[in-house]
């Protein structure tokens, strides 16, 4: 199984997730949204699995800085378009365990994801 960790290199939460994986000797590919970009199809897969409300980081400064018109009447299509245009709005990290996804980082979530 190929494991991919999606996010932004300098994010503190990303650093915690990477450290957690590294400390356990778990091999993964790191995909940096800023350096490598991200496509709508990937975000759509995450939204289908996790819900677009989970994938869209409304608490971040990028989302909060949007004009009110951009934040109004959000649906999956509009949310995906916003995240493609500004990947900083994507919840970090997104962990892809071969088609099974985890959004965000909490040690207990990762423990459960890798159990069994």
MIDOSE-1310 file (N, C-alpha, C; in nm, 2 decimals, decimal comma, always signed):
residues 116
xxxx	+0,08/-0,12/+0,00/+0,00/+0,00/+0,00/+0,09/+0,12/+0,00; +0,06/+0,22/-0,09/+0,13/+0,35/-0,09/+0,05/+0,44/+0,00; +0,12/+0,50/+0,09/+0,07/+0,60/+0,18/+0,12/+0,74/+0,14; +0,02/+0,83/+0,12/+0,05/+0,97/+0,09/+0,00/+1,06/+0,19
xxxx	+0,09/+1,16/+0,23/+0,05/+1,26/+0,32/+0,05/+1,39/+0,25; -0,07/+1,45/+0,24/-0,09/+1,58/+0,17/-0,10/+1,69/+0,26; -0,03/+1,80/+0,23/-0,04/+1,92/+0,31/+0,06/+2,03/+0,26; +0,10/+2,11/+0,36/+0,20/+2,22/+0,33/+0,32/+2,20/+0,42
xxxx	+0,43/+2,21/+0,37/+0,56/+2,17/+0,44/+0,57/+2,25/+0,57; +0,55/+2,37/+0,58/+0,58/+2,45/+0,70/+0,46/+2,46/+0,80; +0,36/+2,39/+0,78/+0,25/+2,39/+0,88/+0,29/+2,31/+1,00; +0,26/+2,36/+1,12/+0,29/+2,30/+1,24/+0,22/+2,16/+1,26
xxxx	+0,10/+2,15/+1,22/+0,02/+2,03/+1,23/+0,08/+1,92/+1,14; +0,13/+1,97/+1,02/+0,20/+1,88/+0,93/+0,32/+1,82/+0,99; +0,40/+1,91/+1,06/+0,52/+1,86/+1,12/+0,49/+1,76/+1,22; +0,39/+1,77/+1,30/+0,35/+1,67/+1,40/+0,32/+1,54/+1,33
xxxx	+0,24/+1,55/+1,23/+0,20/+1,42/+1,16/+0,32/+1,35/+1,10; +0,41/+1,43/+1,04/+0,53/+1,37/+0,98/+0,62/+1,31/+1,08; +0,63/+1,38/+1,20/+0,71/+1,32/+1,31/+0,65/+1,19/+1,36; +0,52/+1,19/+1,37/+0,45/+1,07/+1,42/+0,48/+0,95/+1,32
xxxx	+0,47/+0,97/+1,19/+0,49/+0,87/+1,10/+0,64/+0,83/+1,10; +0,73/+0,93/+1,10/+0,87/+0,90/+1,10/+0,92/+0,82/+1,22; +0,86/+0,86/+1,34/+0,90/+0,79/+1,47/+0,86/+0,64/+1,47; +0,76/+0,61/+1,39/+0,71/+0,47/+1,38/+0,77/+0,40/+1,26
xxxx	+0,85/+0,46/+1,18/+0,92/+0,40/+1,07/+0,82/+0,37/+0,95; +0,71/+0,45/+0,95/+0,61/+0,43/+0,84/+0,66/+0,51/+0,72; +0,67/+0,44/+0,61/+0,71/+0,50/+0,48/+0,59/+0,57/+0,41; +0,61/+0,69/+0,37/+0,50/+0,76/+0,30/+0,56/+0,86/+0,20
xxxx	+0,48/+0,90/+0,11/+0,52/+1,00/+0,01/+0,45/+1,13/+0,06; +0,53/+1,24/+0,07/+0,47/+1,37/+0,11/+0,44/+1,45/-0,02; +0,32/+1,50/-0,03/+0,27/+1,58/-0,14/+0,24/+1,72/-0,09; +0,32/+1,82/-0,13/+0,31/+1,95/-0,08/+0,22/+2,03/-0,18
xxxx	+0,10/+2,07/-0,13/+0,01/+2,15/-0,22/+0,07/+2,27/-0,28; +0,16/+2,34/-0,21/+0,22/+2,46/-0,26/+0,32/+2,43/-0,37; +0,40/+2,33/-0,35/+0,50/+2,30/-0,45/+0,45/+2,21/-0,56; +0,36/+2,11/-0,53/+0,32/+2,02/-0,63/+0,18/+2,04/-0,69
xxxx	+0,10/+2,14/-0,62/-0,03/+2,16/-0,67/-0,13/+2,05/-0,62; -0,25/+2,07/-0,65/-0,36/+1,97/-0,62/-0,47/+1,99/-0,72; -0,53/+1,88/-0,76/-0,63/+1,89/-0,86/-0,77/+1,86/-0,80; -0,87/+1,90/-0,87/-1,01/+1,89/-0,83/-1,05/+1,75/-0,81
xxxx	-1,00/+1,66/-0,89/-1,03/+1,51/-0,87/-0,99/+1,46/-0,74; -0,87/+1,50/-0,69/-0,82/+1,45/-0,56/-0,91/+1,51/-0,45; -0,94/+1,64/-0,46/-1,02/+1,70/-0,35/-1,16/+1,64/-0,36; -1,21/+1,61/-0,47/-1,35/+1,54/-0,49/-1,34/+1,41/-0,42
xxxx	-1,24/+1,33/-0,43/-1,23/+1,19/-0,37/-1,23/+1,21/-0,22; -1,16/+1,31/-0,17/-1,16/+1,34/-0,02/-1,30/+1,38/+0,03; -1,36/+1,47/-0,05/-1,49/+1,52/-0,01/-1,59/+1,41/-0,02; -1,58/+1,32/-0,11/-1,68/+1,21/-0,12/-1,66/+1,11/+0,00
xxxx	-1,54/+1,09/+0,04/-1,51/+1,00/+0,16/-1,53/+1,07/+0,29; -1,49/+1,19/+0,30/-1,49/+1,26/+0,44/-1,60/+1,37/+0,45; -1,66/+1,41/+0,34/-1,75/+1,53/+0,34/-1,67/+1,65/+0,32; -1,73/+1,74/+0,23/-1,65/+1,86/+0,19/-1,64/+1,95/+0,31
xxxx	-1,73/+1,95/+0,41/-1,73/+2,03/+0,52/-1,60/+2,00/+0,61; -1,56/+1,87/+0,61/-1,44/+1,83/+0,68/-1,32/+1,87/+0,61; -1,32/+1,86/+0,47/-1,20/+1,89/+0,39/-1,17/+2,04/+0,39; -1,27/+2,12/+0,39/-1,25/+2,27/+0,38/-1,22/+2,32/+0,52
xxxx	-1,11/+2,38/+0,53/-1,06/+2,44/+0,66/-1,12/+2,58/+0,67; -1,23/+2,59/+0,73/-1,30/+2,72/+0,75/-1,23/+2,80/+0,87; -1,15/+2,74/+0,95/-1,09/+2,81/+1,06/-0,96/+2,88/+1,02; -0,91/+2,85/+0,91/-0,78/+2,91/+0,86/-0,80/+3,05/+0,82
xxxx	-0,68/+3,12/+0,82/-0,69/+3,26/+0,78/-0,72/+3,28/+0,63; -0,69/+3,19/+0,55/-0,72/+3,20/+0,41/-0,87/+3,21/+0,38; -0,94/+3,11/+0,45/-1,08/+3,11/+0,43/-1,15/+3,23/+0,49; -1,10/+3,27/+0,61/-1,16/+3,38/+0,69/-1,14/+3,51/+0,61
xxxx	-1,04/+3,52/+0,53/-1,01/+3,64/+0,46/-1,09/+3,66/+0,33; -1,16/+3,55/+0,29/-1,24/+3,56/+0,17/-1,35/+3,66/+0,18; -1,39/+3,72/+0,07/-1,51/+3,81/+0,07/-1,63/+3,73/+0,11; -1,72/+3,79/+0,18/-1,85/+3,72/+0,22/-1,92/+3,65/+0,11
xxxx	-1,92/+3,71/-0,01/-1,99/+3,65/-0,12/-1,93/+3,51/-0,16; -1,80/+3,50/-0,14/-1,73/+3,37/-0,17/-1,77/+3,26/-0,06; -1,79/+3,31/+0,06/-1,82/+3,22/+0,17/-1,97/+3,18/+0,17; -2,05/+3,26/+0,11/-2,20/+3,24/+0,11/-2,24/+3,12/+0,02
xxxx	-2,35/+3,05/+0,06/-2,41/+2,95/-0,03/-2,31/+2,84/-0,07; -2,22/+2,80/+0,02/-2,12/+2,70/-0,01/-2,19/+2,56/-0,03; -2,14/+2,50/-0,13/-2,18/+2,36/-0,16/-2,05/+2,29/-0,21; -2,06/+2,16/-0,24/-1,94/+2,08/-0,27/-1,87/+2,14/-0,39
xxxx	-1,94/+2,18/-0,49/-1,87/+2,23/-0,61/-1,80/+2,36/-0,58; -1,86/+2,45/-0,51/-1,80/+2,58/-0,48/-1,68/+2,56/-0,38; -1,70/+2,47/-0,29/-1,59/+2,44/-0,19/-1,47/+2,39/-0,26; -1,49/+2,29/-0,35/-1,38/+2,23/-0,43/-1,31/+2,34/-0,51
xxxx	-1,39/+2,42/-0,58/-1,33/+2,53/-0,66/-1,24/+2,62/-0,57; -1,29/+2,66/-0,46/-1,21/+2,74/-0,36/-1,08/+2,67/-0,32; -1,09/+2,54/-0,29/-0,97/+2,47/-0,25/-0,87/+2,45/-0,36; -0,92/+2,43/-0,48/-0,82/+2,42/-0,60/-0,75/+2,56/-0,62
xxxx	-0,83/+2,67/-0,61/-0,77/+2,80/-0,63/-0,67/+2,84/-0,52; -0,71/+2,79/-0,39/-0,62/+2,83/-0,28/-0,61/+2,71/-0,19; -0,51/+2,62/-0,22/-0,49/+2,50/-0,14/-0,47/+2,52/+0,01; -0,44/+2,64/+0,05/-0,43/+2,66/+0,20/-0,56/+2,64/+0,27
xxxx	-0,67/+2,64/+0,19/-0,80/+2,62/+0,25/-0,83/+2,47/+0,28; -0,74/+2,38/+0,24/-0,77/+2,24/+0,26/-0,72/+2,20/+0,40; -0,80/+2,12/+0,47/-0,76/+2,07/+0,60/-0,63/+2,00/+0,59; -0,55/+2,02/+0,69/-0,41/+1,96/+0,69/-0,39/+1,88/+0,81
xxxx	-0,33/+1,77/+0,79/-0,30/+1,70/+0,67/-0,42/+1,61/+0,62; -0,41/+1,57/+0,50/-0,49/+1,46/+0,45/-0,40/+1,34/+0,43; -0,43/+1,23/+0,50/-0,36/+1,11/+0,49/-0,43/+1,01/+0,41; -0,37/+0,97/+0,30/-0,43/+0,87/+0,21/-0,36/+0,74/+0,23
xxxx	-0,44/+0,65/+0,29/-0,40/+0,51/+0,31/-0,45/+0,42/+0,21; -0,41/+0,44/+0,08/-0,46/+0,36/-0,03/-0,61/+0,37/-0,06; -0,66/+0,49/-0,05/-0,80/+0,51/-0,07/-0,89/+0,52/+0,05; -0,83/+0,51/+0,17/-0,89/+0,53/+0,29/-0,83/+0,66/+0,35
xxxx	-0,91/+0,76/+0,39/-0,85/+0,89/+0,42/-0,87/+0,93/+0,57; -0,78/+1,01/+0,62/-0,79/+1,07/+0,75/-0,76/+1,22/+0,73; -0,85/+1,30/+0,79/-0,83/+1,45/+0,78/-0,78/+1,50/+0,91; -0,68/+1,58/+0,91/-0,63/+1,64/+1,03/-0,53/+1,54/+1,10
xxxx	-0,47/+1,59/+1,21/-0,38/+1,50/+1,28/-0,41/+1,50/+1,43; -0,44/+1,39/+1,48/-0,44/+1,36/+1,62/-0,38/+1,22/+1,64; -0,29/+1,21/+1,74/-0,23/+1,08/+1,75/-0,32/+0,96/+1,76; -0,43/+0,98/+1,83/-0,53/+0,86/+1,85/-0,59/+0,83/+1,71
xxxx	-0,62/+0,93/+1,63/-0,67/+0,90/+1,49/-0,57/+0,82/+1,41; -0,45/+0,86/+1,42/-0,35/+0,79/+1,34/-0,32/+0,64/+1,40; -0,32/+0,63/+1,53/-0,31/+0,50/+1,59/-0,42/+0,41/+1,54; -0,55/+0,46/+1,54/-0,66/+0,38/+1,49/-0,65/+0,35/+1,34
xxxx	-0,60/+0,44/+1,27/-0,59/+0,42/+1,12/-0,49/+0,31/+1,09; -0,38/+0,30/+1,17/-0,28/+0,20/+1,14/-0,29/+0,07/+1,22; -0,40/+0,07/+1,30/-0,42/-0,06/+1,38/-0,47/-0,17/+1,29; -0,42/-0,29/+1,32/-0,47/-0,40/+1,25/-0,42/-0,40/+1,11
